[in-house]
Amino acid sequence: MPFANSQTEPRLHHVQCLGASGLHRMAYWEWGAADNPRVLVCVHGLSRQGRDFDKLARTMLDQYRVICPDVVGRGQSDFLADPSGYQLPAYVADMVTLLARLDARQLHWVGTSMGGLIGMGLASLANSPIERLVLNDVGPAIAPEALARIGTYVGAALQWPSVEAAADYLLTISQGFGPHSREQWLELTQAMVKPAKATDGAAVWEPHYDPGIAVPFRAITPEIAKAGEAQLWKAYDAVRCPTLLLRGAESDLLTIETAREMTCRGPRAELHELPGVGHAPTLVHDDQIAVVRDFLLGS
């Protein structure tokens, strides 16, 4: 039975997680009725944060309690003292802690890029609670050209005089997100920046993530990448739940060859390509949301 859909803003919570260097807090945004046993977890990409899913959450909270975490090192979550802790297995462990807090009876997952890899890792585990999985423009094999592109900007020390200026810059490195109105882009930018002070004391804005997330990312060698890809394919092949694979038709991260292979092995994902978009669809457009909603609520 549908739940009342009157919420316009999420509730912010934190859960304490255990990492290699001790405890840290992970923030998560909660939409919808707290007593809804049906939970949808939405997890963002490498340098993004949970408020990316505001539009999707507002659309889905009539059916779900929607949970959008800020992966550690991003948004309202703690930054790690040791940046080597920003690794996929650690993110999966944090999400296990979060899922224990949520105590969901029915769990669905939407993951964009890195968030998809985290979901894949969770869904591959024995007795995984994930019943439906959406992988947004990501798979076990990641094109090295995309890694090189991302490496040119992630972790850079940046400051802007206003949110509008930050939006202008972020647009230059986010062409793959596809076309957006100025209003949509500003909404996607708001939670990506936080107020700070320049060396001269002036008020400025800076990225709302720890630059240290780039440390393990930039340590990836061809050998590490090859070994990681083999592990990710092993995880993907262990996924048993129905899986939807979204691909930006112009994506430089998820190649069409990898996408097609994902339809033939493991959970045999249902592939849906989105024209005019690269890496990665933002899921703020009605047509993109409709594809996700139809899959999640389908029989």
N, C-alpha and C positions, 0 to 999 in steps of 0.2 A: 504494500500500500504506500503510495507517495507520501512523503513528509512535507510539512509546510515549508514553502520556499519564500521566506521574507528577509533572510539575512543578507546584508549588504557588505559587511566587513567580517573578517575572520577573527578568531580568538587565538592569542599567542600563548603557547605553552613551552616548557622545556623538559627534557628527560636527561638524566645523568647516565653517561656511557663510560665504559672502561676501555682505555687504549693502552698502547705499549708504554706510554710515559705517565700513566695515571688516569684520573678521571677528567672528563670534560662534559660540558652541557651542549646538547643539540636542541635547537629551537624547532618547533613545528607549528604550522598554522592550521587551525581546525575550523572547518565550515560545516554548517548543518547541525542537525539534532545530535547531541552528545550520546543519546541512548539508542541511536540507530545501529543495529547490529551489522549492517551492510557498510563496509568501509572501502573507500577508494583512496589509495596512496599515489600521489603524483610527485615525481622526483626530477629535479632539474639537471641541466648540463654543467660542464666543468667550472665555469666562472659565473654561473647564474645563481638564482636563489628561489625560494618557494613561492614568492608572490608572482612569478611568471605565470602561474596557473589560476590567477584570479578569475578570468573570464570562464575558463573551463569549470572551475569549482562552482561558480554561481549557476551555471547551467546544469550541473549534476547534483546539487545538494537537495533536490526534490526526491532523489532516489538513494543518496549516499550520505554518510558522514565522510567528508572529504578532508584528507590530511596531506599537507604540503610541507615537508621538512626543508629546513635550510641545512644542507649537508655541512658537517663540521668545516670551519674555515670560511664559511660564507654567511652573509646576512646577519641574523641575530644569534647565530651559534658561536661558541668559543673558537678562538684561533689556537692552534696547537703550538706549544713551545718548540717542538721538534718537527720541522716540516716534512721529514721523511715519513711521518705518520699519515700523510695524505695519499693513501693507497686504497685500491678497490677492495681488498679483503677487509680492511678496517672499516670502510663505509658499510659493507655488508653486515659486519658485526654490530655496528651502531643501529642499523635498521632492525636487526633481530631484537635488540633491546627496546626499540620503539614499538615493534609489533607486540611484544609482551605487555607493554603499557596499554596498548589499544584494546587488546583482548577481543579482536574481531571474530565474529562467527562466519562471515563471508568477506573475503579479501580480494580486491582487484587492484591492478598496478598499471600505472602509466609512467613510463620513463623516457625522458628526452636525452639522447646522447649518453653521457655518463650515467644518468639516472636509469637508462635502459639497461646498461651493463650491470648496475647494482641489482636491478630487478631480475635480470637473467641469472645472476649468481644466486639469488634467493630462491628463484623458481626451480633451480637445478638441484636443490638440496632434497634429500629424502624427507618425506612428510611435510613438504613446503605448504604453507597455507594459501599461497597464491593460486586462485582459481581461473583468472583470466589475466593475460599479460599483453600490454601494448608497448612495443619497442618503437620509439620515434626516431627514425633516421640513424640507426646504429645496428651493428652486428658484430660477430666475432672478429672479422677482418676489417681493419681500419686503414684506409688509403694513406700512405706516408706523405703524400702531398698535402693532405688536410692537416696532419700533425704538424708539418712544417709551417703551414699558414697560421695555425693557432699559436704556435710557438713564437711568432713575431710580436704578439701583443699580450699574451697571458702573463700576469705578474709584473707588468710594467708599472713603474711609479708614476702616477698621473694625478693631476689636479685640474679642476675647472672652476671658472668664476660663477657658474650657475648650473642648475639642472638642465636648462635648455642647451647650454654649451656641451654638457656631458652627453646629452641625447644626440647632438650633432656628431660628436666623435664616435660614439658607439654605433651609430648608423654606418659609418665608414668601414667598420670591421665586421658588420653584421649583414652584409648584402645578401647572404644566403638565406636569411630569414624570410625573404620575399617582401612584396609591397605591403606597406602599412600606412594608415592615415597618420597625420601628425599627432592627433589625440591618442591613437593606439600606441604610437612609439613613445610618447611621453609617459604613458601609463606603464609601459614595460621598463622605462628608465628609472622611475621614481625610487623603487626599492633597490636599484643597482648601485646607488650612490649614497654617501653619508656625509654630513657636514664635518669639516676639519678646519685647520688654520694653516695658512702658508707661513713660510719662514719670516715674512715681514709682518705677521700677525693678522693679515687680511682673512676674511671668511672665504673659504673655498669648499669645493666638493671633491671627494675622492672615491675610488671604487669600494664597494661594500664587500670586499673579500680580502683574505690574507694573501699578499703577494707570494708568500711561501708555497702556495699550492703549485707554483711553477717549478719548484725544486725537483720533485720526483718526475714531473712531466718532462723536464729538459734532460733528465738523466737517462731517458730511454734510448738505448742503442738498437741497431738493427737486430742484434742477437736477442736482446731482451724482448723486442717487439715480436719476433718470431716465436719465442717460447710463450709469450703472453697470448698470442693468437691461437696457438695449439690448445692452451688451457681454456680459452673462451669457447672454442668449438666443442671441446669436451663438455663444458657446462651447457652449451646450447643443446647439444644432443641429448642431455639428460632432462631437459624441460619436457613436461608431459601435459601441461595445461594448454587450452586454446590460446593461440598467439596471433596478434595482428602486428604486421610490420608496415609502418608508414615510411615512405621514402620520398624525399624531395626529388623531383625528376631531374634536377640539376645538381644534386648533392655531390660534393667532392670527397666526402668521408665514407659514405656507404655506396659502393659501386653497384651497378645493376647486376653484375656477375655474382657478387656476394649475396645480394638480395634474392636472386633466383635460386641460388644454392640453398638458402634458408627456407625456401618453399618446398624443398625436396628431402630435407633431413630434419632430425630432431622433432620438434612439434609441428613441422610442415606449416610454417606461418602463412597466414593469409596476407598477401602483398597488396598494398594500395599505394599507388604513386600519386603525388600531388604536383600538378603542372605549375611552372613559374616559380618554384621554390627550390632552394638548395639545402644546405645544412644550417639550421634545421627548422622545420615547421614550428611556428610558435603556438599553435592551437588556440589562437584568439579569433580566428575567422569562423563564421558560422558553418561553412562547408567542411572545414577540418574537424570542428567539434562534432558535427553530425556523424562523420565516419566513426569517430571514437565512441560516441554514445550508442550508435546502432550496434557496434560490436560488443560493447560491455553489457548491454541490456538484452542482447540477442539470446536465443535459446541454445 
